[in-house]
């Protein structure tokens, strides 16, 4: 049913300004993920080298 009351329409509350961003925001950045992938790859190659070639 259509609301025909004359009550004022509540205004939406404003979003909090500049919420602190956590670690998941930082990890979603492509340059950081590429850097961590390269470092992880180098560590993996070094570990495999130590395990199988020495």
C-alpha positions, 0 to 999 in steps of 0.5 A: 500500500502507498505510504501517504503520511506527511512524516519527514523523510529521514536523511541517510547518514553520512559515511565515516570519512577515511576509514583506516585501511588494513592489511588486506587493502595493501595486499590487493595492490598489484605491484606489491603482489608481483614483488612478493611473488618474485621474492617467493620464487627466489626463495623457492628456487634457493630452497630447491637448489639446496635440497636437490643439488648439494 
